């Protein structure tokens, strides 16, 4: 999927990123749960709002999922860049032009 074919999608991703970034900058706050501090952000906040232990578990799970996704993307990009630098060729060129049926020949004619 090429993003140049979907100009609205490009702007939607930019707006989504800006909302996520501003949410983290302007609405971050800390809760004390037992002996742990839980830091998170959401766009609504009043002085006395509370979260249940299920909410904290969800926050923890979502943070872990985002961290793992970021690590996978970072590792993939790093491996791709290292492959280009070390091998001096593009991996996608190899995949695009690889044809497992290329060594076969046509059947003989009578």
N, C-alpha and C positions, 0 to 999 in steps of 0.2 A: 504494500500500500504506500503510495507516494503522497506525501503531505501537500505537494504543490497541486494535486488534483482536488484537494479538499481545503480551500482557504478558510472556511469557517472553523474547521477542526484545529487549525493552527492557532487561531485567536482564542478558541475555547481552552486549549491547553495553556496558553499564556495567562488567561484570566484565572484559570484554576490554580496555576502555580503561584500567581500573585496573591490570591486569597489564602492559600496554604501558608505562604511566607508571612504575610501580614498577621494571620491568625497566631502564628508562633511568636511573632515579635510583640504584638500588642496585648494578647490575652493569656499569656503564660502565668500560671500561679502554682502554688505548692500546697499540698495537703499532707498532714501528718497522720499516718496510719500505724498505730502501735509505735514501734521504734524506727519505722521507715518513713522516708519522705517520698511522696509521689508528685512529680512535676508533670503537668500537662497543660493544654490550652484548649479553650473553646470560646466561641464569640459571645456567649452570655455569661454574666458573672454578677453575683450579688455578694454581699458581705458574709452571709450565713449559709450559702449553699453547701450541701454535703453529697457525698457519693457512697454507694453501698460497696461491700467487698466484691460483689459481682462486677460493678463498674470498674473498680481498680483492676480486677482480673482481665476485663476486656481491654482496658488501656494497655496493660502489660502485654497482652497477646498481639494487639495491633502494632505496638512499638516493635515487638520482636519480628513480626511479619514484614514490616517496612525495612527494618535493619537487614534481614536476610535477603529481601528483594534487592536492596541497594548493593549488598555484597556480591550477589550473583551478577548483576549488571556491571558492576565495577570490574569483577574478575573477567567477565566476557570481553569487555572493551580492552582491558589490559592485555589479555592473551591475543586479541586481534591486532592490536598495535604492535606488540612484540613480534608477532608473526610477520607483519609487514616490514618491520625494521630489520629483523634477523634474516629472513628469507628473501627480502627485496622483491616480493611479489604479492599480489592481492589474492586472498583466500577465495573470495567470491568469483574471481576469474577462473580458478581451478574448478570450482563447483559448477559454474555455469557451462563450461565447455566439456565437462566430463560426460562421456556417453559410453555406458557399458557395452553397447551393441556395436561400437565402432570397429572392433577387430574382425567381426564377421564379414564374410563375403557373400555375394549373391549366389543363388544356385546355378549350376551349369545349364546351358541351353542345349537342346537336342539337335 
